[in-house]
Structure formats: structure tokens, C-alpha cells
Amino acid sequence: MKFPEPSLIVDHLHEPALEFAHGERSPHPKDGLFLYGPHARGKKTREIRVGVIGTSDGIGHFRNWARGIMRTVAVPPPGKGEKKDRLHLANFPGLEETFGITFDPDEISTLSLQLADIDRATRIENLNEAVDKVARLYIERVRKHLRNEEQSVDVWVLVLPEIVYERCRPGSKRTGLSMEPGDFGRRQKAKASLPLLAGVIDQSNEDIFNDVPDFHRRIKAEFLSIAPTQLVRETTLAPHAFLNRAGYPIRKTQDAATLVWNLATGLYYKTQPKPPWRLGAVRPGVCYIGMVYKSLPDDPDGHACCAAQMFLNEGDGVVFRGANGPWKTGDHDFHLKKDAAKKLLKMVVTTYEEIHGEPPNELFIHGQTYFNDEEWQAFCEAAPKGTNVIGVRIRTTGGETKLFRDGDYPVLRGTALLLDDRVAYLWTTGYVPQLDTYIGPETPNPLHITVMRSKYQRPELRAVLEDIMGLTKINYNSCNFNDGLPVTVRFARMVGDVLTMGSAKGEEKQPFKFYV
């Protein structure tokens, strides 16, 4: 007996368009901003209030960099072996010309720190305490400023000496440094040694040992109650001020124009009520949620925190913090209990209704795990009558599935391999004809997409894939053509990292711009 061979459908999704000023559209953020400006651009140039914290040298590097972005920043000439026309690169026209915002580099609020104080803090023997001390130098300097100054700041830029990046991350070795004892005693190199010293030292600040020793996470968590932040290294702003013995920059950075595009996009997003662009063709009444789970470090009960990232057709997002609890059910699986799931989803729906005046028609929940019966029933019950809830699992792949095409470049971005009416592979990275290149190191790997559940009628798989393609284009912390992951998944780990920090407690609902 001969069985018919199964046939798989290979489809291609068109590149999603983005909307800019006056309703004009373009698939590329840089083209749209250059030609039309941000979609919510005002008639007059907006003055933004920028605060800068760093060493005197760091503040000087930022001022010099800021003066440069007020005019055109050109793409460098092609290097050896590069194409003459590199369509993925673009000159930056200037901050006011591109975004309609400006600020005076000589009038920014500046808070100076001593490099010697930062260096001394990074040498504290216990890494948790060292990171806490360095973070407090920045945080307390800002809080003092806020107590004494009436003028508010839209965004705080933290300019970091290289020693902060090298010494204040999880696993920082700090080899070859002369270490200092800190407040918990020289012998204390780990939290485990604290009980031995309980009768000798003050343990009132022991909460710092419950956090991952990461300066970036600590700052983002602390500033949730202050203002959005932008962290940037001195070597990023002024690479030619930090040279090795051979006369070359000590680290390779993006070209000057690309760097400005990315940082300027972040400055606009973090200081304005609306993001610089939005999706051009999103169905009305659609809401996207990215579920976030993160195990709490050193929690004796093995609990995890959960959150929901909500994104609308305007593109901007809100992060809702759920309850901490026993949500971890496997090595990589997390599931909410009924009450926690209901409460979290109701917060999302309430906020949507406050913005739009009515509940969403469709509410897509994107996650990297499946949805069990208890939490799914809770989601459906919490959603208003008439709102279709759709659960979609989005997973990265590691090379087990490849698709090849003839020619010098790999598979086109937007290619989809449909396995059935619920499951597909989607290539969100790949060759982009408009850019005439593929930006990546190897043959691209697809996302594995599964429409898991649906409260009412299940949407067509192609519509789900088109939505995911669109969500790869609204990363406002950069100005790239696209990301490889939709924004609902792209920042899940970062949001979770921030929410596990002790200083993030109490922030139940906050704009997404505070986390990136």
C-alpha cells in the first residue's frame, strides 16, 4: 500500500508597515523618521529635560556627544570588503530634524561623582555589597537633587566608567584587585557566612543579599519610582578617548550614526507621551500580552514573580506586576493559580478600558510555555464577555530546523512553514530585500509558533503570524529594521530581572519605558 506524502505549506508574509507623522507609512523606522518624523510629532520643537550622572569626565563625554547629535552624523565610509551601498546604515539628520525634540547640552542637570569613590566601592569583598554601594552612589545623588530642586527631569542618563561595567555584574571576577572589607566584615564573601557573624555585625541591610548583584537591574528597579533611565558606558560615547597600546579603541562599538539613531530613539521614547512610530495595520480592538515569569533568587520556598507586558496598536506598553508565589511547575514551566491569574488579567483589561473606553475584541497572550487548565479558565473568566482570549506559545529554536534557498543569502525574513492550522515555524530574521542584506552571523533559525487555546473561535494562523511579525518592529530602545523576537517576548527576561529586585516592590503598574 502506498501512503500519500504529506505536503507542507511554505508561505511568505509581507513586511509590516509602520506609521509616522501625518499617517505616512514606511517599513523602516529610519526612513519614516527621516521623511516624515515621529507619528505624534508636535507643530513646535519640544524641549526635553535631561539629567546626567557620572564622573566629571563622563559628563564631559556626554556633553560632547550631545553637541554632535544636534547636527548630521554621517555613516563612515565602507571598509575593506564592504559593499559601497550599505542600505542597513543611514546618516542621522540631527535630533530636532528627526524627532522634533531638543535640549541644550550646556544646560542639562548634571550630578558629579568621584571616580575614586566608585572604584573604592567596586573593591568591597562581597559582590552584593559592592554593587549595592556603587548603585547607592548614583541613587542617593539623584534623590538629594530631587529634594533640593523643583525642576523635574524627563530622563536620567547614567554615564558609567568602564569599571562599573566590568565589576558590577553577576559573576564579575575582579581578579587582581586589592579588596576592601565593607560593612559586613572581611571574612564575609557569601551570604552563607552571615550567621557566623550575627553577634558581631549589623544585619539591618541584609536585603541586598536577596538580590542578584547586577548594577543595571538595581538601577532600573530603583528608578521605577523616579523617572526613566538610559545607561551608557563612557567608552560608548567617546570610544577614541579610550585607546589601547596600539592606538585603537579598547572596545569595538557601533558606528557613530547607528549609535546616535539608537540612543536618540530611546531619548525620544522615554521623554514623550507617545512612541516614535506605531504599527500601521493593526486590527482595531486588539491587545497583546506577554507573560513574564522569573524565579526569585535565594527564595527558600522556590517562589517566582510574574508580570504581564501589555502592548496596544499604538505600540507603547505597560508592565503589570502580579503576585509572587509557587508558580514554577517544572524546569522551564510556570503556571499561575486561579486567583492570581484572574487578578493579573483584570488589571490589564481595566487599563485597556481606561484608554479605549471599552474592552478589547481580541486579547492575545504570548508566552514561552503552555497554559494549564486552571490558569486558562481564570484568564477566560476574567476577560469581559465578548473578548476572545487567545493563548500563543512562542519559542526560539536552536538550529534543529533549517530552511534553505538558492542564492547568496539565506531564507527571506517573513517566511513561514505551516505544519497545520495551529503550528508553524516563522523566520523573523533573514534576508531583507529592502536592505539587500541579512544581518546575522549564520543561517537564521525560526521561531516555533503554536496557537494553544482560544476562548471563542480560533483566529487564522496566518493572522497570528502577521501580528508577531509586526511586534518585532516596535523595540523603541533602538532604531533597527526589526528584532528577531516580538516585543511581548523580547524583553520578558529583562522585565523579570528588574521585578525580582527588592527595590522594585510596590510598583504594581508602570510604563514599559521604565524597564528598558
N, C-alpha and C positions, 0 to 999 in steps of 0.2 A: 504494500500500500504506500502511496506517495502522498506525503502531507504538504500542503501549500506553505511556501516560505513566508514568514511574516515580513511585512514591509513597514519601515519606519518613515515618518514624515519629517523632512528637513525643511524648515521654514526660515524666512528672514524678516525681522521686524525693522521698520524704518526708524531712523534716528529721531528721537523725540525733540520737538521744538521747544525753545524757551521764550518767555515773553519779557519784553523790556519796555521802555518808555513809549507812550502813545500806542500801546498794543502791538508794537512791531515785534517780529519774531526772528529768531536765529537759533540754530542748533549749538552754536559755540558761544560760551559766556563772553570771551574776549571780543569776538566780533560784535555781539549785541551791545556790549557796554561801549565799545569804540564808536559804533554807528548811531546808537540811539540813547544810551545812558540807562541807568537803573530804572526798573518799571515804576517805582514810586518817586521818581526824581521831582523835586520841587522846582518852582519857577526861579527861585533865588538860591544862590550858593549857601549851604548850611555850614556854620562854624561849629566844629566839634571840640569838646573839651578833653584833652589828653593829659594824663598824668604818667610820669616816668619815674621808676625807682631803679637805682643801680649805683655803681661806683661813679665817681666823677668822670672817669674815662668812658664808662658805659653810657652815661648820659650824653657825653660829647659825641660818641659814635652814633647814638640815635638822632641827635640834632643834625649832624652832617648828613645822615641817611635821609632824614625828613626833608631837608632842603632840596635834596636831589629829586625826590618824588613829586615836587611841585612843577617839574618840567618833564620833557620827554626823556625816557630811559630807553636806550636803544639795545636791541639784541646784538650780541657780539658777532663779529664775522665768523663764518664757518671754519672749523678747524680741519686738520688733515683727515681726509677720508669722509668728511661730512658732505651732505648734499648742499647745493647752493641755495635751493629753496627749502627751508625747513618750516613747513606750514604749521607745525605744532607750537612754534615760537612766534611771539608778536611784540613789537615795540609798545611800551607803556606811554600813553599820550600825556600823562600828568594827572594828579589827583583830582583837581577841580574839573578838568576837561572830561575825565572818565566817570567820576562818581557824583560830581556836583557838591562835594564837601571840601573843606579846607581847614587848616589850623596853622598858627604861626609857631614855627619851631623854637623861636626865642621867647615865646610867651607861655609855653606849656608849664604845668605844675611839675616841679622836679623835687625828688626826695633822695638825698645822697646818703650812701652807706660807705663805710670804710672797708676796703679790701682786706685789711689786716683782721678786722672783726669777723668777716666771712670766713677767712682762712682759718682762724682760730676755732671757730665753731665747727668747721668741717673735720677738724682733727680730734674731736671728742671720741673717746674709745668706743662707746656704744653707738652704732649707726643710727638707731632710732632716735636717740637723744641728739645726735649730731644734726640730723635732718630737721628735728623739731627746733633746735636753736637757730639754724640758718633761716628756716621759714619764719620764725618769730621776728628776726631782724627786719624782714620785709613787712610782715603783717602789722607789727606794732608801730612801725614808722608810718604806715598808712592810717592806722586808727588814730594816732596822735594828730596827724594832719586833719582828719575829719572832725576831730573835736575842736580844733582851733580855727578852721577855715569854713566860711559859709558857702563858698562856691563849690558846686558839685563837680565831679569828674565823670565823663561818659565811659571811658575805658582806661584801665591801668595797664601800662606796658612795663613788664619786669624785664630789665636787661641783665642777663646773667653772665658773670665771669665764667670762664671755662671750668674753674674748679667746682662750681656748683653742679654743672652737668656731670662731671667726672666722679664726684664724691658723694652725691646726694640722690642716688638711685638704688633700687633693690639690688643687692649683690655687689655694690661698689667695693672694690678690693682695698683701695687706699694703701697699697703697699709702698714701702719706702718713706712713709711719713712718720714724723715724731708725733705720738699720740698724747692727748691730754685726758685726765680722769673724768671731767664733767661733774655733775651734781650727784651722781649715783655711785661714785667710788671707782677707783682704777680697776678693781678686780671684776667689775660687772661688765661682761661682754655680751651677755644674753639675758633675756628676761628670767630665765630659769635660775639665775644666781641671786635674784632679789630676796627670796625667803631667808637666805643665809645672812643677809644684812638688815633684816627687818627691824632689829632693835637699834640699829646704828644710824640709818638714813631716813630722810623724809620721803615717803612714797606717795605724797598727795598728788603728784603729777604723773602717776604711773599709767594713765590712759594712753600716753604716747606709745607704749609698748603693745597696744592693741592694734595700732595702725601699721600698714606696710610703710617702711622707710623710703618714701618717694616724695621729693620736693614738689614735683609737678602736681601730683594728686592732692597734696596737702594745701597748696596754694589755691587750686580750683575749688576745693571744698570750703576753705575759709572765706573765700571771696563770694560765695553764693549769697551771702548777706550784705555784700558791699557793692560790687559792680563787676561787669565782665572784665576779663583779663586777656592779655596777649603776652606769652612768654617767648622771649627771643634771646639767643646767645649773642654775645659781643662779636664772636667770630663770624656770625651770620651777617650782621650789619656792616662789618668792616673786615672782610677776610684778608685784605692786603696789609692790615695793621698787625697781623699775627703770622709771621713767616718762620719757616724752619731754617736750618743752617745753609741749605742750598738756595734760599731766597724765594721759596714757594710757600703759598698759604698752608698752614698746618692742617687744614681740612678742606675737602672739596665741597663747594656749595653750589646751589643753583645759579644760573647766570643772573646778572643783576636785574634784567627786565622781568624774568619769570618770578624772581623773589618779590619784586615790588607788586606785581599783579596779585600774588597770593596774600601778602601782608596787607595790602591796601583793601582787598576784598574783605578780609577779616575785620579791619578797622571800620569799614562801612557797615558791615553786618552787625557788629557789636555796639554801634552808636546810633543806629537808625531804627525806627519802629517797624519797618518792612525790609525784607531781604532784597538784595540787588536784582534778582530775577526770580521768576516763578515758572512752573510748568505751563506750557502753552495750551495743552489739550487734555485736561483732566476732567473726567465726568463730574458734573455737579453733585454735591451731597456725598462726596467720598472722603473718608477719614482713614488714615493709615496709622497703625500702632506697631511699634517694635518692642517686644518683650525683652526685658533685661534681667538677668539673674547673676549674682556674684556671691560666692561663699565668703562669709565673714572671717577674716584672718584670726586664728587662735581662739575661735569661739568654742567654749567647752562642750556646747550642745550640737556643734556642727551646723549651726543655722546659716541661712543665706539672706541677703536682701533682694528685693525685687523692685522693679520700676517699669513704667510704660513711657515710651517716647511717642508722642503724638505729632503727626505731620499732616498738614492740610494742603489743599490745592494751591494756597498762597506760597507754600514751600517752607514757611517758618515752623518751628517746633516748640513743644512744651514737654518737660520731663516731670512725671508724677512719681513720687516715691510711695511705694507700698510698704506693707509691714514686713519686718524681719521675722523669720520663722523657719520651721523644718521643711523647706521647700525642695531640698536636694534629695532625689529618689534613686540616683544612680551616679556613675562616674561623670556623665555629662548631661544628665536629665534633671530638670527642675519642674515641679508642678505645685500650683497654689491650692490651698484648701478653699472650700466654697466661700466662706465669709470674706476672706482676703481677696479672692478673685472678684467677687461682686463689688466690694468697696473700691478697688482699683479701677475697674471699668466704669463705675458710676462717676468717679472723679473726671475721667476722660470725657464721657458723654456730657456731663454738666458743663464743662469748659467749652465743648463744641457748641452746645446750645447757647451759651452766653455770647459766643462770637457770631453765630449764624441765625439765632432766633428760632431754630428748630433742630430736631435730632438728625443725624446723618442717615442717608439712604443705605449706604454700604459702609461697613466697618471691617477693614482688613486687619487681622492680627498676624504679624510676621514674627516668627520665632525660629530658633535653630534646633528645637526639639518637638516632639509630638505633643498633642493636647489630650490629657486623660479625660475620662467621663465626668469626674466631679468638677474640675475647673471649667470644662467646656459648657456644662449645664449652667454653671454660675455665670459665665460670660453671656450666654443666651438670655438668661433670666434678667440680668442687669441691663441689657440693651433694651431700649424702648420698643414697643410694638411697631412693626413695620420696618425696623432697622435690620437688614440682613448682616449677620456676622459670619465672616469667612476666615478660617484658620489656614495659614500658608506656612509651610516649613521651607526654609531657605538654608541650604548647606553648601559650603565650599567643597571642592574635590581636590584630590592631591595628585592627579595625573593618571588615575586608573581609566579615565575616559578621554580619548583624544579624537579630534576630527580634523582631517587634512584636506587641503585644496591645492589645485595646480597653481603655480606661480611662485614668486619670490617671497610673498607674505603669507601669514597664517590665515585661518578662518576669519571671516568678517565679524566684527562686533555686531551683535544683534541676531546671530544665527541661533536657531532653536531646533533641537532634536526632540520631537514629541514621541514619548513612549506609549502613551494612551491619552485619554481625555482628562487625566488628573496629574500626570507626571511628565516632566520634561527636563532636559538639560538646556541651559541658556548661557551663551557666551557673551558676557557683558564686557569682556576685553577682547581685543583682536584688531585686525587691520581696519582702519577708518579711511575710506576713500577721500573724504574731505581734507584730511590731514596728510594723505598719501604716505602713511607710515603705521607701524604698530609699535606702541611704546611699551616695551616689556622685554624681559631677558630671555624668555623661552616660549615654546608653543603654549598658547594660553589654555588654561583649564576652565571648564564651565561651572556654573552654579547648578546644583540639583534642586529643582523646584517641585514641591508636592502640594496640591490643594487638599488639605487633610479633611476639613469638615466645613459644613455650611448650615446656617440656621434655617434658611429657606432654600431657594433654588441656587444651585452651584453655578457661579459665573463661568463663562467660556475660558478655557486655559489660555488662549491667545491674549485675552484681555488682561489676565493676571500677569502674564509675561511683559506685556506692554507697560503696565503700571510699574513693574520692577525696573524696567529699562529707564523709565522717567525718573525714578527715585535714585538712580545712580548719578544724576546730574544736578543734585541740589546740596552739594557739600560747599557751604559758604565760608569754610575756613581756608579755601584755596580757590583758584580760578582755572581749574582743569576742565578739559572737554568732558570727562566723565570719571567716575570711580569704578572700581570693579565690583563693589558691593552697594546695594541700595542703602540710603541713609538710615532706614529703620534697623539695619543690621550693622552698618559700617562703624557706628560709634557706640555700639552696645557695651563693649568691654570698657571703653573709656568712661562712660556714664557709670557703669557698675563700680569701677575703680574709685571714682570720686565719692559715690554714695556709701561705700564701706568705711570711709574715714570718719572718725569720731566727730570732727568739727562740722560734718555735713548734716548732723542730726537736726531734725526740726524743720528742714526745708522740704515741705510736702509737695510744692508745685513751683517750678521755676522755669523761665525761658531757656530753651536749648542753648542759646548763645553763651550762657554762663559756663557750660561744660566743655567747650571746645577752644 
